[in-house]
Amino acid sequence: MPLTIKKRTASEVTILDLTGRLWILDLPLRDLMNGLLLENNRHFVLNLRGVEYIDSSGLGQLISIWTSIRNKAGHLTILSPTKRVDRLLEITRLNTVFEIFADEIEAVQQAKKASV
């Protein structure tokens, strides 16, 4: 299933609802994030509730996006990863890099904080 992305906004935070697979054959997330950063968006929540699979390329995209946002003094949080994706983040220890939330309100509030 190809990755689909729905964009919405809450309290000046861009929320991206992802559905499908985040893998080597799908790059729309990276391209969308680059465009949003060029438009001066700085605060993001990636909702992974609908992401069923992430491969190493997808993890690389997440790290690249996180780094790009931090370099622009922005903030990124992860919302509701599936059990499979949560386990992958745990195994790779990326759960120590990304701020992961089960509650959207908390994820949005944390994303509003600017990185230093």
N, C-alpha and C positions, 0 to 999 in steps of 0.2 A: 504494500500500500504506500503510495507516494506521500511525502510530507505535505500537509496542508497547514496553513497558518492563518489565524484570524486575529486581527489587531483591534484592541479596544483601549480606552483610557479611563483611569480612575485616579482622582486626586493628583493630576499632573504626572502620573506614572503610566508608562506604556506597558500594557499587558498583552503578551503574545500567547494565544492558546494554540498549542501544537497537537496535531493528530497524525499518526502514522509512524513511519520509520525515519530516524535521523541517522543516515548512513552515507557512505561514499558516493552513491549515485544521486543524492539530493543535496543541493547547495542553496536553496532559496532562503534559508534562515540567515546564512552568512551575508548574502547579498542584501536582504532586507535590513539587517542590523547595520550594515555599512551605510545604507541610505538614511536610516533613522538617525544615526550619529552625525551625518552630514547636515541634517535638518536641526541639529542642536538638541535632540532628545538625549537625556542623560540618565533617566531612572527607569528601570525595566524589571518586569516580572515575567519569567518564562514558565508558563503553565504546562507541565509535562504529563498531566493526567491522561491524555490520550496517546502518549508515545509508548508504543509497544516494544520497540527495539532500538538500541543505539549500538553502533559498532565503534571501532577505534577512531575512524574518521569523524564520526559524530561527536565523540568525546573531544577530539581535537578542535572541532568547530566551537564547542561550548567553551573550551579554554581560551581560544582565540578571541571569541566574542567578549568573554569576561575581561580579558586583558585590554582589549580595545576600549571598553567602557571605563575601566579603571584609569586608563591613560587620559581619558577626557574628563576626569574627576566625576564620573558617574557611579551608579550603583546597580547591581544586578542581584536578584534573588530568584530562587527556584521554588515553584509551587507544585505540590502534590505529584511527585514522581510515582509511577506504578511500582509495585513491589520488585519487579524485575529490574527496573532502572535504578531504584533506590539501592538494591543489592550491588549493582554494578558500580555505583558511586561509592559505596562502602568498600568494595574490594579494591578499587583503584585509589582509595583514600581521597577522592575528590570531594567527599562529604566534609572534609576539613577545609576545603577551599571555598566551596559554594555554601551560601546560607540557604537552608532548605526548610520550607514551611508547609504545614498541612492546611493552614488557614489563610485565605486570600487577604483578609484585612491586615493580618500581621505581615504578610509578605509585601503588601503595598506600603505599609508604614515603614518597614525597614528599607525598602527600595528608595524611599524619598530621602534617606540620609545620603549626603554626599561623601564620597571617599576622600580621604586625605592623603 
